[in-house]
Amino acid sequence: MKHEPDTDEILNGVADFSDVRVVHVVRQYAPNIGGLEDVVRNLAAKQNGRFAGLKVVTLDRLFTDLSARLPERESIDGIEVCRIPFRGSTRYPLAPSVLGEIKNADLVHVHAVDFFYDALALSRFWHRKTLVATTHGGFFHTARFARLKQVWFNSLTRLSSSQYSGIACCSQSDFDLFRKIAPRRTELIENGVDLEKFGEAASVEPRKTLLTLGRFSTNKRLNLLLDLMKSLSTSEDNWTLHVAGVESDLTKNDILSRAQSLGLGSRVYVHVGLSNQQLRDLIGQCSLFVSASDYEGFGLVLIEALSAGLIPVVHANQAFQSLSDSNPLIRLCDFEDAKKTASAVDSALQDLLSDQSLRERAVQSVQRYGWSHTAKKYDDLYTRALRL
């Protein structure tokens, strides 16, 4: 259907989607925890009650526990969630029954560039739905199979992208990449962040306590954080590192075993599957955020850390570099040089000790990433897509 704004919509600046049915399609969703899942959940929460229909379609198993099937249908945050079966690799899960779940949709919003992105595009001649997408980093999270990924991107992804009425890139690096294959349909919409979730949660008193958040995946390079702790421990014996997230390529025992082998057993703590409240409590013990990740689709976890009042010392990957361009509180390092990174961490703590307003400045520095601003940009994207 074609959506045209009415007079109230123009005057109030709020799009009227009361006759529009939207389906979000994403490979993983709650109860899984992660940046992709959080973004979709927060966007859907902002949209709830404003559409004729709102549904999330996702896979019926979590990649962290493939043995357990989740309920086929349930309501989360008052939003219908439908889970469908899949087969094949978790890197490209095949789930053709998604086509049956979009029959009543006016607009389908696909999240990430995977099977859903390709399948819904290549079958558009049949289902005829308006498609929009958010890239969430594409599939360039690691350098593995780089040549194959480039060939895939410039062939199948290019073809699939031609069927989308709008492609939202959640980082400058994504935008620079996707505008090469879909220049007229690509725009930059940086991810919204739930700034209240960890808002001002960091320790009021500066502490020699580091925190990292996220999946225990290869690209996070948690081994380099342990090397950092080893370097810190040569001059100071009271630094502490908290590693919080969910198991992926690495398990909790993998991390603890390596910490033990480096003599860090009493200074490294690993937390798996904490609730948001438990994470807030943990952040309350910390003053600095660290990440050795060599790839991030957007850098959401860094913004969450700043919203808490943590001072970040992070690896200079492309996403973190982009965010640092407008935020001088972000300290970039090469985490492969543990000694220099340890010096940067110590310097960050000394700055915090001498100027405790840094904590509040960190909180204020990310207020523009609130969800109201981002949701409005998606309203505009939907309106343009439905007019095409």
C-alpha angles and dihedrals in degrees: 000000000000117000119209121185117243127217095269091052092053094046097044098038090228117117117235108225097160091126097043126096115205130193121194113206117199132155096227130027141157132351082041115085122222146103096275093048093047093050094052093044093051093046091050090049090055090049097045113120094013099086135062086238135004125186138162119215116196142149122288097232133053115236088228092059113023093171095070124070118211124220113288092230134012142144119252119183087349092301125118113246119194120191123201132192123254141186135200130041123346086231090064108010114191113224111158093167087080086088091067091053097057098052094109097038125116092191130020118203111201118199120209130359107275140102092317091053093053100036096050091046096048092046095047091103085069107035096034094202124154107253130202127169143196115214102211091192098317110236099305096102092126137018092245114124088002095162093048090048091053091051091047092047094050093047119027097020090048091051093046092048091059089070096056121095090205137009118199114204112203096203139032090247091055090047093051089051102044097042086067090066102027108022098161096047101042127095138163115252109162115212119269116236130211096238094181096058094078098005112160091342097134121110112280090214115061111251136185088240125122128198133196124184133196146060117330090242132146096253091058088066095209089175088071091054088055090049087052090053090049090054092048091049093059090071103021127032099194104066114119131198125201117196112195129178142072130306118261127140087354130043130215089255092052091057095043092047092055091045089052092050089055092049093251099118095123096043104049123070125184122203123190126197100353119176119242090258091051089050090051089053091049093048087053088069094052139076105179134050119210133186130173092185113145093201136032126168093216113339098248093154090055091054090048089052092051091047087058092053096252117146108230129223105180143163115269098248118154097262094048091046090053092051092046091057089076099028119059092186090074110092115204123207142167100246091197085075100065095179095055091043090052088053090051091050092051090047091052091053092048090051090051091049092052096042115027090177085082088082093058092041089055090054093049094045094072103042092110089068093068117132098246091067093046095045090054090055090053089050088057092047092051092048093052093045094051091051093056 
